[in-house]
Amino acid sequence: QVELVESGGGSVQAGGSLRLSCTTLRSTENYYLLAWFRRAPGKEREGVASIYTAIGETDYTDSVKGRFTISRDNTANLITLEMNNLQPEDTDMYYCAADSRAYGGSWYLEHIYNHWGQGTQVTVSS
């Protein structure tokens, strides 16, 4: 079964907003750490934001601080990424990720996540 399914990507102009959603197979309480990553063609996947489900602590990469907000809804099996003031450099494929093992390590490291979504494209035009 597919563990994570993203939705909400699309095309916007610079300065616009988008909301990405990730539906989880199980309640978000079953995951230790949830995150959003992004990757442009030919580049490494980059951690965008994360949230520890037990305590709600969030982290963001510097380039999105103040513009993006990650949240989770345990009752709806949902993780969202609110993206405001989008810029062309935010154009990427965005992926939802989950760690159900409490693997440990820095949130932006890909290898600590054992579940990944298929990705949703975000395109920002200038």
C-alpha positions as CSV (number, residue, x, y, z in Angstrom):
1,Q,0.0,0.0,0.0
2,V,1.1,3.6,-0.7
3,E,2.1,5.2,2.6
4,L,2.1,8.8,1.5
5,V,0.3,10.7,-1.3
6,E,1.0,14.3,-2.1
7,S,-1.4,16.8,-3.8
8,G,-1.8,20.5,-4.3
9,G,1.1,21.3,-6.6
10,G,0.7,23.6,-9.6
11,S,1.8,26.8,-11.4
12,V,1.8,30.3,-9.9
13,Q,3.4,33.6,-10.5
14,A,6.1,35.0,-8.2
15,G,4.6,36.3,-5.0
16,G,1.7,33.8,-5.1
17,S,0.8,31.0,-2.7
18,L,0.2,27.3,-2.8
19,R,-0.8,24.7,-0.3
20,L,0.7,21.2,-0.5
21,S,-1.0,18.3,1.2
22,C,0.2,14.9,2.1
23,T,-2.2,12.2,3.1
24,T,-0.7,9.5,5.2
25,L,-1.9,5.9,5.3
26,R,-1.9,5.8,9.1
27,S,-2.6,8.5,11.6
28,T,0.3,11.0,11.7
29,E,0.8,10.0,15.3
30,N,2.3,6.8,14.0
31,Y,5.3,8.7,12.5
32,Y,8.1,10.1,14.5
33,L,9.1,12.8,12.1
34,L,7.4,14.2,9.0
35,A,9.0,16.4,6.4
36,W,8.8,18.0,3.0
37,F,11.8,17.8,0.5
38,R,12.2,19.2,-2.9
39,R,14.4,18.4,-5.9
40,A,15.1,20.2,-9.1
41,P,16.3,18.1,-12.1
42,G,19.9,17.2,-11.8
43,K,20.2,18.3,-8.2
44,E,20.3,16.7,-4.8
45,R,17.0,16.5,-2.8
46,E,16.8,19.3,-0.3
47,G,15.0,19.3,3.0
48,V,12.4,22.1,3.1
49,A,10.6,21.7,6.4
50,S,10.0,19.1,9.1
51,I,7.8,18.5,12.1
52,Y,8.2,16.2,15.1
53,T,4.7,14.8,15.6
54,A,4.9,14.2,19.3
55,I,5.9,17.7,20.3
56,G,5.1,19.7,17.2
57,E,8.6,21.2,16.9
58,T,9.3,22.5,13.4
59,D,12.4,23.2,11.4
60,Y,12.9,25.0,8.0
61,T,15.7,25.5,5.6
62,D,16.9,29.1,5.7
63,S,15.6,30.0,2.2
64,V,11.9,29.3,3.2
65,K,11.8,30.7,6.7
66,G,9.1,33.2,7.2
67,R,7.4,32.1,3.9
68,F,6.5,28.4,4.4
69,T,4.7,26.7,7.2
70,I,4.5,23.0,7.9
71,S,1.7,21.5,10.0
72,R,0.0,18.2,10.7
73,D,-3.6,17.2,11.4
74,N,-3.7,13.9,13.4
75,T,-7.4,13.5,13.0
76,A,-7.2,13.9,9.2
77,N,-4.0,11.9,8.5
78,L,-2.7,15.0,6.8
79,I,0.5,17.0,6.6
80,T,0.4,20.4,4.9
81,L,2.9,22.9,3.6
82,E,1.6,26.4,3.2
83,M,3.9,28.3,0.8
84,N,3.6,32.0,0.5
85,N,5.5,34.6,-1.5
86,L,6.7,31.9,-3.8
87,Q,9.7,32.7,-6.0
88,P,11.0,31.2,-9.2
89,E,13.8,29.5,-7.2
90,D,11.1,27.5,-5.4
91,T,10.3,25.7,-8.6
92,D,10.9,22.0,-7.9
93,M,9.3,18.6,-7.4
94,Y,8.1,18.5,-3.8
95,Y,8.1,15.2,-1.8
96,C,6.5,14.2,1.5
97,A,8.6,12.0,3.7
98,A,8.0,10.2,7.0
99,D,10.2,8.4,9.5
100,S,8.2,5.7,11.4
101,R,11.3,4.2,13.0
102,A,12.6,7.1,15.1
103,Y,15.8,6.6,13.2
104,G,17.4,9.7,14.6
105,G,19.7,12.3,13.0
106,S,19.3,15.7,11.5
107,W,15.9,16.2,9.9
108,Y,17.2,17.3,6.5
109,L,19.0,13.9,5.9
110,E,17.2,11.8,3.4
111,H,18.3,8.4,4.8
112,I,16.4,8.8,8.1
113,Y,13.1,8.6,6.3
114,N,11.7,5.3,5.3
115,H,8.5,6.4,3.5
116,W,8.3,8.8,0.5
117,G,5.5,10.1,-1.6
118,Q,5.6,10.2,-5.4
119,G,6.1,14.0,-5.5
120,T,4.1,16.9,-6.7
121,Q,5.4,19.6,-9.1
122,V,5.5,23.3,-8.1
123,T,6.3,25.8,-10.8
124,V,6.7,29.5,-10.1
125,S,7.1,32.0,-13.0
126,S,8.6,35.4,-12.8
